[in-house]
Amino acid sequence: MSGEDLSQFSMLDLFKAELETQSEALTTGLLALERNPVAADHLEACMRAAHSLKGAARIIELTPAVEVAHAMEECLVAAQHGRIVLRRDHIDALLTGVDLLVAIALAKNPDDARIQADIARFLQTLEGAVAASGQPSVRPSTAESVSAGNLREPVAPATPAKPIELPAPVEMSLSGRTDTGSGSERMVRVTAESLNRLLGLAGESLMEARRLRPFNDNLLRLKRLQANAARAFEALRAALPVPLDEKASLALEAAQQQLLDSQHFLAARLEEMDSIDRRATNLANRLYDETLESRMRPFEDGVRHFSRNARDLGRGLGKDVRLEIVGGSTSIDRDILEQLDAPLGHLLRNAIDHGIELPDERIAAGKPAEAVVRVEAWHKAGLLEIVVADDGRGIDLEQLRAAVLARNLTTPETASDLSEAELLEFLFLPGFSMKADVSHISGRGVGLDAVQAMAKQVRGRVSVASQQGRGMQFQLQLPLTLSVLRTLLVEVDGEPYAFPLAGIVRTLALPRENIELLEGRPHFRFENRQLGLMTAHEVLGRGESQLETGTLPVVVVGDRGEMYGLIVDRFLGERELVVRPLDPRLAKVKDISAAALMEDGSPVLIIDVADMVRSAEKLAAAGELRTLERRGASADTRRRKRILVVDDSLTVRELERKLLDYHGYEVEVAVDGMDGWNAVRSDTFDLVVTDIDMPRMDGIELVTLIKKDVRLRGLPVMIVSYKDREEDRVRGLDAGADYYLTKGSFHDETLLNAVRDLIGEATE
């Protein structure tokens, strides 16, 4: 780092930065030495790391760190020279030394009595382990301490004490650096917000550069028009009577020459434009790639510390566990890498606590005593694939089925028919756990739920597979970066929309003959199950779909629990878009997550797939698939009268909907007063049936708003409530309700008669 401006960092900051790098090297090397104690390269690397830390601590006069690093160095030098062979107790003590160095660096007062006691116990523990191998003391001598500028009294020999009780491996966040590379890289302080803005500007420059290509194409069209004009002049000359008088001939030749000159001039400018376009696009691409790369970090940076965690957790449970990291150099957006920390920690704890057997069990099952948990990352089709797999006992599906039934999550009949994949999905439910008791490690049922929540938050997905007796595997499919999104562009009602590829199950061209009507609703067969079919126009509220001819372009969205087919107007192809958040003043826009700019500068909305699936579920529950129904309807079909049912109780909503639908009315539902108010403002109804007590907006407020609205005041409103007191009835009618019924009226014809009194029969 010579020659760099490091004035913004204190000496302690620089020590913390070096400690962050060297402690990672020490931990990695010590875990490798635990498997092969005589590995010369790992011994050399660990010794050099300890020596470097000792020298750095001595420079800043951090004496406690000097003592710890010196003791570690002496132990490693003894191992290098063959005076001792590192055993597990040596490795335990040396790893404790790494934690102690971090604790010293982070401490407000390194001379604190508690830290001094920890240092004394550490030195005694390490000295005892080395002495058992015949090596002299690893403590620094008094002379060495004084010559190093250490004016403290040497630590007195400690009496036998309990082992050091440090917290679990200290998470390294010491330097405030934005890079975690080698010490030769320049350290700078850059906020995530600055990087996001820089990436946004780089994305805009890329879009602007790409706009040159359409302009160049327009110039090419002008060139073709000029060529057509030249041919038209030639045709004109041939059509004119000959001989022409001299004046006309000269005028025609002058016009042709001017046209020829303009053609040559345009051709030269076209060559220049093409060169500018190539250079600008290349420069913008390089700028964008470099900016994007500044947000990326190697996968191993975020998971390296799990090697130590897995080893220590296994030791605590009496298990031998080794973490294997594959694809550590895979680049990942630093925001995603940070969000992966907790989910991967949950998966590793579950694997070690639930899945990995005790050594005796593994040997009896024909497995090696040491278990392996593999964390693997790679890029696939523009997405990040992460696998967490163990070679443990796997999961007993019958035990899982019994656990599902014990928690009343399904009926015995349904449980017996559940496939393996469907059963395993229950593991992701909040609060669900296969473990009978709760410990500090697992058993609360929050781990896998948190994993799935994180995946959905970053527009990804998670799946699980198990082989009983052979292990379990979790696979996460995530975007490479949150700033750039690979999408499928579709057209809906003449406008482009972008579906994130990670949220799409499949796209297909659906033949019309494959559409079936089940309970009056369109469905189609997909992977041995019937999926509901609706148009994206209905979900997005974008007019009517044109479904006259040909196959239907369908996007299948959802997950294993619920999937739907959405009909779009056409596919526009895949695009990589720079995500631009919506203005926070818009709050949450239904079915939309963000926006982006196309190559020509036009905006495109990015679909929130999870929100769209919820909207599709709501439409399906209401039977609201009108566009597809109208496709086959004849022109003389009588109009069905439409009723909006507003109630926060799912049971009541469905009861009212089915009752009215059975008698021929077209019914739509809303889950509360606010939802109902949005519905009546955006659609046309003949009647509103509403409850009173609801969240966000109650029925009285909804009636009042409807009756005050000039456009809606003529809409009949019926209140159906459990409240049967006279004052409640008067309150509802005073707000403007046209009818007031109690929910006990479901058991006779009173509700239907009231509806008929207000709007007549179902069709007209």
LUMPA-414157 format. One line per 5 residues: their letters; for each residue x, y, z of C-alpha. Coordinates in nm, 2 decimals. Example, Ala and Ser with C-alpha at 12.3 -4.5 7.8 and 13.67 -1.06 7.14 Angstrom:
// residues 2
as = 1.23,-0.45,0.78  1.37,-0.11,0.71
// end
This chain:
// residues 764
msged = 0.00,0.00,0.00  0.31,0.23,-0.02  0.24,0.56,-0.19  -0.13,0.55,-0.11  -0.31,0.82,0.09
lsqfs = -0.40,0.65,0.42  -0.44,0.96,0.62  -0.81,0.90,0.68  -0.73,0.59,0.88  -0.60,0.58,1.23
mldlf = -0.32,0.33,1.32  -0.58,0.12,1.51  -0.80,0.12,1.19  -0.50,-0.01,0.99  -0.43,-0.28,1.25
kaele = -0.80,-0.39,1.24  -0.78,-0.40,0.86  -0.47,-0.63,0.87  -0.63,-0.84,1.15  -0.94,-0.89,0.93
tqsea = -0.73,-1.04,0.65  -0.48,-1.23,0.87  -0.74,-1.38,1.10  -0.92,-1.53,0.79  -0.59,-1.68,0.68
lttgl = -0.52,-1.81,1.03  -0.87,-1.97,1.06  -0.85,-2.13,0.72  -0.50,-2.26,0.78  -0.58,-2.40,1.13
laler = -0.89,-2.59,1.01  -0.67,-2.74,0.73  -0.40,-2.83,0.99  -0.66,-3.01,1.20  -0.70,-3.25,0.91
npvaa = -0.33,-3.26,0.82  -0.11,-3.14,1.11  0.21,-3.16,0.91  0.10,-2.97,0.60  0.40,-2.74,0.55
dhlea = 0.23,-2.48,0.34  -0.05,-2.43,0.60  0.20,-2.42,0.88  0.40,-2.15,0.70  0.09,-1.95,0.62
cmraa = -0.03,-1.96,0.98  0.31,-1.88,1.13  0.35,-1.58,0.90  0.00,-1.45,0.98  0.07,-1.47,1.35
hslkg = 0.41,-1.31,1.31  0.26,-1.02,1.10  0.00,-0.96,1.36  0.26,-0.95,1.64  0.46,-0.70,1.45
aarii = 0.16,-0.48,1.37  0.04,-0.49,1.73  0.39,-0.40,1.85  0.40,-0.09,1.63  0.08,0.05,1.77
eltpa = 0.18,-0.06,2.12  -0.12,-0.30,2.16  0.07,-0.51,2.41  -0.21,-0.77,2.49  -0.23,-0.85,2.12
vevah = 0.15,-0.89,2.11  0.14,-1.14,2.39  -0.13,-1.35,2.22  0.02,-1.34,1.87  0.37,-1.42,2.01
ameec = 0.24,-1.73,2.19  0.06,-1.85,1.87  0.37,-1.79,1.66  0.59,-1.99,1.90  0.35,-2.28,1.90
lvaaq = 0.34,-2.28,1.52  0.72,-2.25,1.49  0.75,-2.55,1.72  0.52,-2.75,1.49  0.72,-2.63,1.18
hgriv = 1.04,-2.76,1.34  0.89,-3.09,1.44  0.92,-3.04,1.81  0.54,-3.09,1.84  0.26,-3.24,1.63
lrrdh = -0.05,-3.03,1.64  -0.34,-3.20,1.80  -0.70,-3.10,1.84  -0.63,-2.93,2.17  -0.36,-2.72,2.00
idall = -0.60,-2.62,1.73  -0.87,-2.53,1.98  -0.63,-2.31,2.17  -0.50,-2.14,1.86  -0.85,-2.07,1.73
tgvdl = -0.93,-1.92,2.07  -0.63,-1.70,2.02  -0.78,-1.57,1.69  -1.10,-1.48,1.87  -0.90,-1.32,2.15
lvaia = -0.71,-1.10,1.91  -1.04,-0.98,1.76  -1.18,-0.91,2.10  -0.87,-0.71,2.19  -0.89,-0.51,1.87
laknp = -1.26,-0.43,1.93  -1.22,-0.36,2.31  -1.25,0.00,2.43  -0.98,-0.08,2.69  -0.75,-0.37,2.60
ddari = -0.61,-0.36,2.96  -0.95,-0.44,3.10  -0.93,-0.70,3.38  -1.16,-0.94,3.20  -0.95,-0.94,2.88
qadia = -0.63,-0.98,3.09  -0.79,-1.28,3.26  -0.88,-1.43,2.93  -0.52,-1.37,2.80  -0.38,-1.54,3.11
rflqt = -0.61,-1.84,3.07  -0.52,-1.86,2.69  -0.15,-1.85,2.76  -0.18,-2.11,3.03  -0.39,-2.34,2.80
legav = -0.16,-2.31,2.50  0.15,-2.34,2.72  0.01,-2.66,2.88  -0.07,-2.81,2.54  0.28,-2.73,2.41
aasgq = 0.45,-2.84,2.73  0.28,-3.18,2.71  0.47,-3.22,2.38  0.81,-3.12,2.55  0.83,-2.77,2.41
psvrp = 0.96,-2.48,2.63  0.72,-2.20,2.73  0.56,-2.00,2.46  0.53,-1.68,2.68  0.73,-1.38,2.57
staes = 1.03,-1.32,2.80  1.05,-1.01,3.02  1.35,-0.89,2.82  1.17,-0.93,2.49  0.87,-0.74,2.63
vsagn = 1.08,-0.45,2.74  1.28,-0.44,2.41  0.95,-0.43,2.22  0.85,-0.11,2.41  0.63,-0.30,2.64
lrepv = 0.66,-0.14,2.99  0.39,-0.36,3.15  0.48,-0.62,3.40  0.49,-0.97,3.25  0.19,-1.18,3.32
apatp = 0.24,-1.39,3.63  0.20,-1.76,3.59  -0.17,-1.83,3.63  -0.31,-2.09,3.86  -0.51,-2.37,3.71
akpie = -0.82,-2.21,3.58  -1.13,-2.31,3.38  -1.10,-2.30,3.00  -1.14,-1.97,2.83  -1.51,-1.88,2.78
lpapv = -1.51,-1.66,2.47  -1.82,-1.61,2.26  -1.86,-1.80,1.94  -1.62,-1.70,1.67  -1.63,-1.32,1.65
emsls = -1.78,-1.19,1.33  -1.51,-0.98,1.16  -1.63,-0.63,1.09  -1.32,-0.43,1.19  -1.19,-0.20,0.94
grtdt = -1.49,-0.03,0.77  -1.34,-0.13,0.44  -1.54,-0.18,0.12  -1.30,-0.44,-0.01  -1.19,-0.77,0.15
gsgse = -0.90,-0.84,-0.08  -0.53,-0.85,-0.01  -0.34,-0.58,0.16  -0.21,-0.45,-0.17  -0.55,-0.33,-0.27
rmvrv = -0.64,0.04,-0.20  -0.88,0.08,0.09  -1.15,0.34,0.04  -1.47,0.43,0.21  -1.77,0.41,-0.03
taesl = -2.13,0.38,0.09  -2.37,0.13,-0.07  -2.59,0.43,-0.17  -2.30,0.58,-0.36  -2.24,0.25,-0.55
nrllg = -2.61,0.22,-0.62  -2.63,0.58,-0.77  -2.31,0.51,-0.97  -2.46,0.19,-1.11  -2.78,0.37,-1.19
lages = -2.58,0.64,-1.38  -2.38,0.37,-1.56  -2.70,0.20,-1.66  -2.84,0.52,-1.79  -2.53,0.59,-2.00
lmear = -2.56,0.24,-2.14  -2.92,0.30,-2.24  -2.83,0.64,-2.39  -2.55,0.47,-2.59  -2.79,0.21,-2.72
rlrpf = -3.02,0.49,-2.85  -2.76,0.56,-3.12  -2.84,0.24,-3.29  -3.21,0.32,-3.37  -3.10,0.67,-3.49
ndnll = -2.84,0.50,-3.71  -3.11,0.27,-3.85  -3.32,0.57,-3.94  -3.03,0.72,-4.13  -3.00,0.40,-4.32
rlkrl = -3.37,0.42,-4.41  -3.30,0.78,-4.53  -3.03,0.64,-4.75  -3.27,0.39,-4.90  -3.52,0.67,-4.96
qanaa = -3.25,0.87,-5.14  -3.17,0.57,-5.36  -3.54,0.54,-5.44  -3.54,0.91,-5.53  -3.24,0.86,-5.76
rafea = -3.42,0.57,-5.94  -3.73,0.79,-5.97  -3.52,1.06,-6.14  -3.39,0.80,-6.38  -3.74,0.68,-6.46
lraal = -3.85,1.05,-6.50  -3.56,1.11,-6.75  -3.66,0.80,-6.95  -4.03,0.90,-6.95  -3.97,1.25,-7.08
pvpld = -3.99,1.31,-7.46  -3.66,1.33,-7.64  -3.48,1.54,-7.73  -3.52,1.77,-7.42  -3.45,2.14,-7.46
ekasl = -3.11,2.24,-7.33  -3.25,2.43,-7.03  -3.46,2.14,-6.90  -3.18,1.89,-6.96  -2.94,2.10,-6.76
aleaa = -3.19,2.14,-6.47  -3.25,1.77,-6.46  -2.88,1.69,-6.45  -2.82,1.95,-6.18  -3.10,1.79,-5.97
qqqll = -2.95,1.44,-6.02  -2.60,1.57,-5.93  -2.73,1.73,-5.61  -2.90,1.41,-5.51  -2.58,1.21,-5.58
dsqhf = -2.38,1.45,-5.37  -2.63,1.42,-5.08  -2.60,1.04,-5.11  -2.22,1.05,-5.09  -2.24,1.29,-4.79
laarl = -2.49,1.07,-4.61  -2.28,0.76,-4.67  -1.98,0.93,-4.51  -2.18,1.04,-4.21  -2.33,0.69,-4.18
eemds = -1.98,0.55,-4.15  -1.89,0.81,-3.88  -2.21,0.74,-3.70  -2.15,0.37,-3.71  -1.80,0.42,-3.57
idrra = -1.93,0.65,-3.29  -2.21,0.40,-3.21  -1.96,0.12,-3.17  -1.72,0.32,-2.95  -2.00,0.47,-2.73
tnlan = -2.17,0.14,-2.68  -1.83,-0.03,-2.60  -1.74,0.24,-2.36  -2.08,0.24,-2.19  -2.07,-0.14,-2.16
rlyde = -1.72,-0.13,-2.01  -1.83,0.14,-1.76  -2.14,-0.05,-1.67  -1.95,-0.38,-1.63  -1.68,-0.22,-1.41
tlesr = -1.94,-0.04,-1.20  -2.13,-0.36,-1.16  -1.81,-0.55,-1.07  -1.75,-0.30,-0.79  -2.07,-0.42,-0.63
mrpfe = -1.97,-0.79,-0.66  -1.77,-1.00,-0.41  -1.65,-1.36,-0.42  -1.90,-1.60,-0.26  -1.63,-1.72,-0.03
dgvrh = -1.60,-1.38,0.14  -1.95,-1.43,0.28  -1.92,-1.79,0.38  -1.56,-1.84,0.49  -1.64,-1.79,0.85
fsrna = -1.89,-2.08,0.84  -1.60,-2.33,0.83  -1.51,-2.24,1.18  -1.88,-2.22,1.29  -1.95,-2.57,1.15
rdlgr = -1.65,-2.72,1.32  -1.72,-2.56,1.66  -2.09,-2.64,1.65  -2.02,-3.00,1.56  -1.77,-3.03,1.84
glgkd = -2.03,-2.90,2.08  -2.27,-3.17,1.97  -2.01,-3.44,1.98  -2.00,-3.47,1.60  -1.71,-3.44,1.36
vrlei = -1.82,-3.20,1.08  -1.62,-3.04,0.80  -1.76,-2.77,0.58  -1.66,-2.79,0.21  -1.70,-2.46,0.01
vggst = -1.72,-2.51,-0.37  -1.73,-2.22,-0.61  -1.58,-1.97,-0.37  -1.47,-1.74,-0.65  -1.83,-1.71,-0.78
sidrd = -1.92,-1.34,-0.80  -2.23,-1.22,-0.60  -2.38,-0.88,-0.54  -2.26,-0.77,-0.20  -2.62,-0.69,-0.09
ileql = -2.73,-1.04,-0.16  -2.42,-1.18,0.00  -2.49,-0.99,0.32  -2.85,-1.11,0.32  -2.74,-1.47,0.27
daplg = -2.55,-1.48,0.60  -2.85,-1.55,0.83  -3.03,-1.80,0.59  -2.71,-2.00,0.53  -2.64,-2.00,0.91
hllrn = -2.99,-2.15,0.96  -2.93,-2.42,0.70  -2.60,-2.52,0.84  -2.73,-2.53,1.20  -3.02,-2.75,1.09
aidhg = -2.79,-2.98,0.89  -2.55,-3.03,1.18  -2.81,-3.05,1.46  -3.09,-3.24,1.27  -2.92,-3.42,0.98
ielpd = -2.57,-3.52,1.09  -2.54,-3.84,1.29  -2.31,-3.90,1.58  -1.98,-4.07,1.48  -2.08,-4.41,1.61
eriaa = -2.41,-4.40,1.41  -2.22,-4.30,1.09  -1.97,-4.58,1.13  -2.25,-4.83,1.19  -2.42,-4.70,0.87
gkpae = -2.11,-4.75,0.67  -2.02,-4.38,0.65  -1.69,-4.21,0.76  -1.70,-4.07,1.11  -1.64,-3.72,0.98
avvrv = -1.95,-3.57,0.82  -1.93,-3.32,0.53  -2.16,-3.03,0.47  -2.11,-2.88,0.12  -2.19,-2.53,0.03
eawhk = -2.17,-2.47,-0.34  -2.23,-2.17,-0.57  -2.23,-2.12,-0.94  -2.39,-1.91,-1.21  -2.65,-2.07,-1.43
aglle = -2.86,-1.90,-1.70  -2.80,-1.56,-1.55  -2.89,-1.67,-1.20  -2.70,-1.76,-0.89  -2.75,-2.12,-0.78
ivvad = -2.65,-2.21,-0.42  -2.67,-2.56,-0.28  -2.64,-2.65,0.09  -2.61,-3.03,0.12  -2.51,-3.28,0.39
dgrgi = -2.44,-3.65,0.40  -2.65,-3.71,0.71  -2.96,-3.92,0.78  -3.20,-3.72,0.55  -3.56,-3.69,0.66
dleql = -3.81,-3.96,0.74  -4.11,-3.88,0.53  -4.35,-4.08,0.75  -4.23,-3.89,1.05  -4.28,-3.57,0.86
raavl = -4.63,-3.67,0.76  -4.71,-3.75,1.13  -4.57,-3.41,1.24  -4.79,-3.24,0.98  -5.10,-3.42,1.11
arnlt = -5.00,-3.36,1.47  -5.01,-2.99,1.40  -5.35,-3.01,1.23  -5.20,-2.87,0.91  -5.41,-3.10,0.69
tpeta = -5.65,-3.38,0.70  -5.55,-3.75,0.73  -5.70,-3.82,0.38  -5.50,-3.53,0.22  -5.18,-3.62,0.41
sdlse = -5.18,-3.98,0.28  -5.20,-3.85,-0.08  -4.92,-3.59,-0.05  -4.62,-3.65,-0.26  -4.26,-3.62,-0.13
aelle = -4.22,-3.27,-0.28  -4.55,-3.15,-0.13  -4.46,-3.30,0.21  -4.12,-3.13,0.22  -4.28,-2.79,0.15
flflp = -4.43,-2.80,0.50  -4.08,-2.76,0.64  -4.09,-2.39,0.53  -4.40,-2.31,0.73  -4.35,-2.06,1.01
gfsmk = -4.31,-2.23,1.34  -4.28,-2.58,1.19  -4.01,-2.80,1.33  -3.94,-3.18,1.34  -3.75,-3.14,1.67
advsh = -3.93,-3.23,1.99  -3.73,-3.00,2.21  -3.60,-2.65,2.18  -3.23,-2.57,2.22  -3.01,-2.27,2.17
isgrg = -2.92,-2.42,1.83  -3.26,-2.51,1.67  -3.60,-2.64,1.73  -3.81,-2.32,1.72  -3.92,-2.36,1.36
vglda = -3.80,-2.02,1.24  -3.49,-2.13,1.04  -3.64,-2.25,0.71  -3.91,-1.99,0.72  -3.64,-1.72,0.73
vqama = -3.46,-1.89,0.44  -3.77,-1.88,0.22  -3.85,-1.53,0.32  -3.51,-1.41,0.23  -3.53,-1.59,-0.11
kqvrg = -3.86,-1.42,-0.19  -3.74,-1.08,-0.08  -3.46,-1.09,-0.34  -3.70,-1.23,-0.61  -3.56,-1.58,-0.58
rvsva = -3.68,-1.93,-0.47  -3.57,-2.22,-0.26  -3.63,-2.59,-0.30  -3.55,-2.90,-0.09  -3.48,-3.26,-0.16
sqqgr = -3.40,-3.55,0.07  -3.27,-3.91,0.05  -3.33,-4.10,0.37  -3.00,-4.23,0.51  -2.80,-4.03,0.25
gmqfq = -2.86,-3.67,0.33  -3.05,-3.36,0.25  -3.01,-3.08,0.00  -3.14,-2.72,-0.02  -3.11,-2.53,-0.34
lqlpl = -3.15,-2.15,-0.36  -3.20,-1.98,-0.70  -3.12,-1.61,-0.67  -3.05,-1.32,-0.90  -2.68,-1.24,-0.94
tlsvl = -2.75,-0.88,-0.84  -3.03,-0.67,-0.71  -2.94,-0.38,-0.94  -2.97,-0.57,-1.27  -3.26,-0.80,-1.34
rtllv = -3.30,-1.06,-1.62  -3.66,-1.04,-1.74  -3.91,-1.16,-1.99  -4.08,-0.87,-2.17  -4.44,-0.92,-2.26
evdge = -4.70,-0.70,-2.41  -5.03,-0.64,-2.23  -5.29,-0.40,-2.38  -5.02,-0.24,-2.60  -4.78,-0.18,-2.31
pyafp = -4.46,-0.37,-2.22  -4.43,-0.54,-1.88  -4.12,-0.72,-1.74  -4.15,-1.06,-1.56  -3.84,-1.14,-1.35
lagiv = -3.71,-1.47,-1.49  -3.66,-1.61,-1.14  -4.04,-1.57,-1.08  -4.15,-1.76,-1.40  -4.22,-2.13,-1.38
rtlal = -4.26,-2.18,-1.76  -4.37,-2.00,-2.07  -4.57,-2.18,-2.33  -4.80,-2.14,-2.64  -5.13,-2.29,-2.52
preni = -5.36,-2.44,-2.79  -5.72,-2.34,-2.74  -5.84,-2.70,-2.74  -5.63,-2.76,-2.43  -5.85,-2.53,-2.22
elleg = -6.10,-2.70,-2.00  -6.38,-2.55,-1.79  -6.39,-2.68,-1.43  -6.67,-2.54,-1.21  -6.72,-2.28,-1.48
rphfr = -6.36,-2.16,-1.47  -6.09,-2.20,-1.74  -5.81,-2.44,-1.65  -5.54,-2.63,-1.84  -5.32,-2.93,-1.78
fenrq = -4.96,-2.86,-1.67  -4.72,-3.11,-1.52  -5.00,-3.35,-1.41  -5.21,-3.09,-1.24  -5.49,-2.85,-1.34
lglmt = -5.39,-2.48,-1.33  -5.63,-2.19,-1.33  -5.61,-1.97,-1.65  -5.68,-1.60,-1.66  -5.56,-1.30,-1.86
ahevl = -5.29,-1.06,-1.75  -5.54,-0.78,-1.86  -5.78,-0.88,-1.58  -5.51,-0.91,-1.31  -5.35,-0.57,-1.41
grges = -5.69,-0.40,-1.49  -5.58,-0.33,-1.84  -5.90,-0.36,-2.05  -5.99,-0.66,-2.26  -5.77,-0.93,-2.41
qletg = -5.79,-1.01,-2.78  -5.82,-1.39,-2.81  -5.97,-1.45,-3.15  -5.71,-1.67,-3.33  -5.41,-1.88,-3.28
tlpvv = -5.25,-2.03,-2.97  -5.24,-1.83,-2.65  -4.90,-1.70,-2.51  -4.91,-1.80,-2.14  -4.67,-1.72,-1.85
vvgdr = -4.70,-1.97,-1.57  -4.62,-1.80,-1.23  -4.63,-1.91,-0.87  -4.47,-2.18,-0.67  -4.55,-2.54,-0.58
gemyg = -4.83,-2.44,-0.35  -5.03,-2.23,-0.61  -4.96,-2.17,-0.97  -5.16,-1.98,-1.24  -5.14,-1.93,-1.61
livdr = -5.15,-1.57,-1.73  -5.24,-1.50,-2.09  -5.05,-1.21,-2.24  -5.08,-1.05,-2.58  -4.74,-1.16,-2.70
flger = -4.38,-1.23,-2.59  -4.12,-0.96,-2.66  -3.81,-1.15,-2.56  -3.56,-1.15,-2.28  -3.40,-0.83,-2.15
elvvr = -3.15,-0.74,-1.89  -3.28,-0.43,-1.71  -3.13,-0.19,-1.46  -3.38,-0.17,-1.17  -3.50,0.17,-1.08
pldpr = -3.71,0.19,-0.75  -4.05,0.35,-0.77  -4.09,0.69,-0.61  -4.16,0.62,-0.24  -4.45,0.87,-0.25
lakvk = -4.64,0.61,-0.46  -4.62,0.36,-0.17  -4.68,0.00,-0.28  -4.82,-0.02,-0.63  -5.04,-0.33,-0.68
disaa = -4.86,-0.61,-0.88  -4.56,-0.38,-0.96  -4.22,-0.39,-0.78  -4.00,-0.15,-0.97  -3.94,0.02,-1.31
almed = -3.67,0.03,-1.57  -3.57,0.20,-1.90  -3.57,0.03,-2.24  -3.30,0.08,-2.50  -3.50,0.36,-2.66
gspvl = -3.55,0.53,-2.33  -3.91,0.43,-2.28  -4.01,0.31,-1.93  -4.12,-0.04,-1.85  -4.28,-0.17,-1.53
iidva = -4.14,-0.47,-1.35  -4.40,-0.72,-1.22  -4.41,-0.82,-0.86  -4.47,-1.19,-0.92  -4.57,-1.27,-0.56
dmvrs = -4.82,-0.99,-0.55  -4.96,-1.09,-0.89  -5.01,-1.45,-0.76  -5.21,-1.31,-0.47  -5.42,-1.10,-0.71
aekla = -5.48,-1.41,-0.92  -5.58,-1.61,-0.61  -5.83,-1.33,-0.53  -5.97,-1.34,-0.88  -6.00,-1.71,-0.87
aagel = -6.18,-1.71,-0.54  -6.43,-1.46,-0.67  -6.48,-1.65,-1.00  -6.38,-1.33,-1.17  -6.26,-1.45,-1.51
rtler = -6.48,-1.24,-1.72  -6.26,-1.19,-2.03  -6.23,-1.56,-2.10  -6.60,-1.61,-2.04  -6.69,-1.34,-2.29
rgasa = -6.47,-1.49,-2.55  -6.72,-1.77,-2.62  -7.03,-1.57,-2.54  -7.27,-1.48,-2.82  -7.37,-1.12,-2.89
dtrrr = -7.72,-1.17,-2.76  -7.63,-1.31,-2.42  -7.81,-1.13,-2.14  -7.60,-0.93,-1.90  -7.55,-1.07,-1.55
krilv = -7.59,-0.82,-1.27  -7.28,-0.76,-1.07  -7.25,-0.76,-0.69  -6.96,-0.66,-0.48  -6.94,-0.85,-0.15
vddsl = -6.72,-0.67,0.12  -6.63,-0.87,0.43  -6.32,-0.94,0.62  -6.43,-1.30,0.71  -6.33,-1.55,0.45
tvrel = -6.62,-1.78,0.56  -6.89,-1.51,0.53  -6.75,-1.39,0.20  -6.75,-1.73,0.04  -7.10,-1.81,0.18
erkll = -7.24,-1.49,0.03  -7.05,-1.53,-0.30  -7.17,-1.89,-0.35  -7.53,-1.81,-0.26  -7.55,-1.52,-0.50
dyhgy = -7.35,-1.69,-0.77  -7.57,-2.00,-0.75  -7.87,-1.78,-0.82  -7.71,-1.63,-1.13  -7.55,-1.31,-1.01
eveva = -7.19,-1.22,-1.10  -7.00,-1.17,-0.78  -6.67,-1.00,-0.69  -6.53,-0.99,-0.34  -6.33,-0.74,-0.13
vdgmd = -6.14,-0.82,0.19  -6.22,-0.50,0.38  -6.37,-0.15,0.34  -6.05,0.00,0.18  -6.04,-0.28,-0.07
gwnav = -6.41,-0.24,-0.14  -6.37,0.14,-0.19  -6.09,0.08,-0.45  -6.31,-0.17,-0.63  -6.62,0.05,-0.66
rsdtf = -6.41,0.33,-0.80  -6.24,0.12,-1.06  -6.52,-0.10,-1.18  -6.90,-0.11,-1.23  -7.14,-0.28,-0.99
dlvvt = -7.52,-0.30,-0.95  -7.51,-0.36,-0.58  -7.27,-0.35,-0.28  -7.32,-0.59,0.01  -7.09,-0.50,0.31
didmp = -7.02,-0.59,0.67  -6.97,-0.32,0.94  -6.67,-0.42,1.15  -6.36,-0.45,0.92  -6.00,-0.34,0.94
rmdgi = -5.86,-0.03,0.76  -6.21,0.10,0.68  -6.54,-0.01,0.83  -6.87,-0.06,0.65  -7.03,0.27,0.78
elvtl = -6.74,0.47,0.64  -6.76,0.28,0.31  -7.13,0.35,0.28  -7.07,0.72,0.36  -6.80,0.76,0.09
ikkdv = -7.02,0.59,-0.17  -7.32,0.81,-0.10  -7.11,1.12,-0.10  -6.95,1.04,-0.44  -7.14,1.21,-0.72
rlrgl = -7.07,0.92,-0.96  -7.16,0.64,-0.71  -7.44,0.79,-0.50  -7.70,0.60,-0.70  -7.54,0.26,-0.63
pvmiv = -7.75,0.05,-0.39  -7.57,-0.06,-0.07  -7.69,-0.34,0.16  -7.54,-0.39,0.51  -7.52,-0.74,0.64
sykdr = -7.40,-0.75,1.00  -7.40,-0.96,1.32  -7.51,-0.64,1.50  -7.89,-0.67,1.54  -7.96,-0.38,1.78
eedrv = -8.20,-0.11,1.67  -7.93,0.16,1.72  -7.69,-0.03,1.49  -7.96,-0.05,1.23  -8.04,0.32,1.25
rglda = -7.67,0.41,1.23  -7.63,0.21,0.91  -7.94,0.35,0.75  -7.85,0.71,0.85  -7.51,0.66,0.67
gadyy = -7.71,0.59,0.35  -7.75,0.22,0.34  -8.05,0.10,0.14  -8.10,-0.22,0.33  -7.99,-0.36,0.67
ltkgs = -7.98,-0.73,0.74  -7.84,-0.95,1.01  -7.61,-1.25,0.91  -7.87,-1.49,1.04  -8.07,-1.41,0.72
fhdet = -7.84,-1.66,0.53  -8.06,-1.94,0.65  -8.37,-1.83,0.46  -8.46,-1.64,0.14  -8.44,-1.30,0.31
llnav = -8.10,-1.21,0.16  -8.20,-1.31,-0.19  -8.53,-1.13,-0.16  -8.36,-0.82,-0.04  -8.12,-0.84,-0.34
rdlig = -8.41,-0.88,-0.58  -8.59,-0.59,-0.42  -8.29,-0.36,-0.48  -8.17,-0.47,-0.82  -8.41,-0.73,-0.96
eate = -8.33,-1.07,-1.10  -7.98,-1.18,-1.19  -8.00,-1.11,-1.57  -8.16,-0.86,-1.78
// end
